[in-house]
Amino acid sequence: MARYGRIAALMRKELTQFLRARSMLALILYLYTGEVIMCTYAMSFDVRNLPTVFADLARTAESRALVQDFGASGYFKITRTAATDAEVAAVLDRGEALAAVVIPPEFSRQLAQGKPATVQLLLDGSNANTASVAQGYAQRIVQNFAMQRAGPHLAVGPPPVEHRPRVWYNSELDYRHFMVLSMMSLAGMMVGVITAAAGVVREKESGTVEQLLVTPVSPGEMIAAKMAPPLLFGLIALFPSLLVAAAFGVPLRGSLLLFMLFSGAFLLSSLGIGILVAAVADTLQQALLISFLILFPFLFLSGTIVPLESMPIGLQYLAELSPLRHYMDAVLGLFLKGVGLDVLWPRLAAMLAIGIALLALSVGRFRRRLG
């Protein structure tokens, strides 16, 4: 009986300590509620509202009806119109649309003459999964349009409208290209967040952070020194990952120097997240738990798991706060599209802004601790 009493006393003590850790309780509650709700809303593998540019070169009632069918399907969202092939190419290069539908000038004339009319579908293949799904949707829309035009004669003749899909940037829709680049980006984020958080919290646990903060070293200088090693080795580690990408046949069509520049900005923002986590957490356990709590939403809000366009509009705005979302766009643009700074500068600016804001919050937090 005495043994059971000791065990009960120990359990009461542990329960009391556990309940005192209110931040930990809040995190556990969030994992079982907030994150479940967010993932349920966000993680749909259907492709909906895919940004699409339309080039209606026929400008007839038939072509407008086909445009309306695409827009009303819910799968494609007409975000831009173009008058030339060059405009269509520019919109796809800038990432402002992930699909393009080009209706040729002779579209209605061919329909009137009973000849098969063609509609060209261009897809951004940098995300092979999204492009593959969108291709199926487009085929279904065109087939339905053709059936409405042909009526009962469709079964005995060729379809009056055909769609000719063409995939840009990843013509074979090789999903490994997207996966290799996604994993490289995710590795950079994990290295930045966890190494920075663990490095600072370890010193907080040993009490050396307080010793540093009472010296002439400012919080900003201490944070800069803490960030230097993981930033340097994070950049060096990119080179073996480039060899892995090359082994899987992933082309680097853009500039290597730009890739290093964008990677440096991304690591800066990731380290900023890690430093802010360290400023909030008191123990390594708390830091790791908060880090994983943050990493998972950043992962699925980056577009690496499900297309951002399929998420509710609120989550799409929230995704703009994720440096991983901007880095993924930049990496896909540099590797698969071969675009440059003139197209990708908004991504660079967003990552730098996020990194600077996070580091400013961290410095403020450490200053309050010193005060």
Number of C-alpha atoms within 10 A of each C-alpha: 6 7 8 9 10 11 12 12 12 12 12 12 11 12 11 11 11 12 11 11 11 11 13 16 13 10 16 14 12 14 13 10 11 13 15 12 12 13 15 10 13 24 17 15 14 15 22 21 19 23 19 26 26 22 22 22 17 17 15 14 10 15 19 14 12 19 18 12 16 22 17 12 14 12 22 24 20 21 14 16 17 19 12 12 12 10 15 23 17 14 19 22 21 16 19 14 23 25 29 28 25 25 24 17 14 15 22 19 13 15 17 12 9 13 15 17 21 19 20 16 20 23 27 26 27 26 25 23 19 22 23 17 15 23 20 11 18 20 16 13 17 21 17 15 20 20 17 12 16 18 9 10 12 14 10 7 10 14 20 23 22 17 20 14 17 17 19 21 21 22 13 11 20 16 16 15 23 23 16 19 21 21 13 18 22 20 15 23 27 18 19 25 29 24 22 28 29 23 17 27 27 17 17 19 13 9 11 13 18 15 11 14 17 11 8 8 11 16 21 16 12 16 19 12 11 18 22 14 13 21 24 12 11 19 16 12 14 18 12 10 16 18 12 14 20 14 10 12 13 20 18 19 16 19 15 13 9 16 19 15 14 25 23 20 24 29 31 27 28 29 31 27 29 32 31 25 27 31 21 16 22 15 16 19 13 20 27 21 16 21 21 14 16 15 20 13 17 21 21 21 28 26 23 21 16 21 24 25 21 21 24 11 12 9 16 18 13 12 22 17 17 22 29 29 22 23 28 22 16 27 26 24 25 23 23 24 24 16 19 18 16 8 14 22 13 13 22 20 14 20 29 20 16 22 22 16 14 22 23 14 17 24 20 16 17 22 14 9 12 13 7
